[in-house]
Amino acid sequence: MPSLAEIWRALHGAWKLLFLDTRGLAQFDGSRSGGLRSFWAIALVLPLNIAIIAIDQLGPAQDVLPPHSAVLQLIGLVIAWPALLLVIYILARWYGRAERYWLFVTTYNWTQIPIAIAAMLIIAMLTGVSAFVDLATLPTASGGVALAGWIAVLAAAALKVGLYGYEWYVAFVSLDAGVALPIIVVLLDIVSGLALDKISIWLA
């Protein structure tokens, strides 16, 4: 289990990387043991994901998932997280960057905490706006409320793109394998997330 000092250093490193400061990498333990300890980040991300689901339940009734689907979504996250990293290990070996893998794992795992916090803020913003205007009918809406809705939607989209850019940069500096592999990392993350959502809806 990581110490509070190690968690603090990792979060400080994640903050530095957010501002494209590669010195943030020095805050992460890139050893195998450090990489394994970094999986404790799941324990910190899960409550944030529970909060995301709870906030999302405050939205329109038709978007609310039944409790068992929400639980399955959380279980799927715990399973998909290490599975994704296993696939990336295979890719890192194929790219000849296996020696950077544990640094990537440590960096990826701990940076999921600020990513989850940002995702929670996005959901909270959209849920708050949906209480005043139906986002599904936003293109045909007018007035000040519609303007606020468009601002929220565009801000959420910009933040989402920014998160993907951040995730790409984390993979780029930690794997040091060029541009293509970090793009694959982000695409795999997007696909796994969409798959979890589809499965949750299918089981609803």
Rosetta blueprint (number, residue, H / E / L):
1 M L
2 P L
3 S L
4 L H
5 A H
6 E H
7 I H
8 W H
9 R H
10 A H
11 L H
12 H H
13 G H
14 A H
15 W H
16 K H
17 L H
18 L H
19 F L
20 L L
21 D L
22 T H
23 R H
24 G H
25 L H
26 A H
27 Q H
28 F L
29 D L
30 G L
31 S L
32 R H
33 S H
34 G H
35 G H
36 L H
37 R H
38 S H
39 F H
40 W H
41 A H
42 I H
43 A H
44 L H
45 V H
46 L H
47 P H
48 L H
49 N H
50 I H
51 A H
52 I H
53 I H
54 A H
55 I H
56 D H
57 Q L
58 L L
59 G L
60 P L
61 A H
62 Q H
63 D H
64 V L
65 L L
66 P L
67 P H
68 H H
69 S H
70 A H
71 V H
72 L H
73 Q H
74 L H
75 I H
76 G H
77 L H
78 V H
79 I H
80 A H
81 W H
82 P H
83 A H
84 L H
85 L H
86 L H
87 V H
88 I H
89 Y H
90 I H
91 L H
92 A H
93 R H
94 W H
95 Y L
96 G L
97 R L
98 A H
99 E H
100 R H
101 Y H
102 W H
103 L H
104 F H
105 V H
106 T H
107 T H
108 Y H
109 N H
110 W H
111 T H
112 Q H
113 I H
114 P H
115 I H
116 A H
117 I H
118 A H
119 A H
120 M H
121 L H
122 I H
123 I H
124 A H
125 M H
126 L H
127 T H
128 G H
129 V H
130 S H
131 A L
132 F L
133 V L
134 D L
135 L H
136 A H
137 T H
138 L H
139 P H
140 T H
141 A L
142 S L
143 G L
144 G H
145 V H
146 A H
147 L H
148 A H
149 G H
150 W H
151 I H
152 A H
153 V H
154 L H
155 A H
156 A H
157 A H
158 A H
159 L H
160 K H
161 V H
162 G H
163 L H
164 Y H
165 G H
166 Y H
167 E H
168 W H
169 Y H
170 V H
171 A H
172 F H
173 V H
174 S H
175 L H
176 D L
177 A L
178 G L
179 V L
180 A H
181 L H
182 P H
183 I H
184 I H
185 V H
186 V H
187 L H
188 L H
189 D H
190 I H
191 V H
192 S H
193 G H
194 L H
195 A H
196 L H
197 D H
198 K H
199 I H
200 S H
201 I H
202 W H
203 L H
204 A L
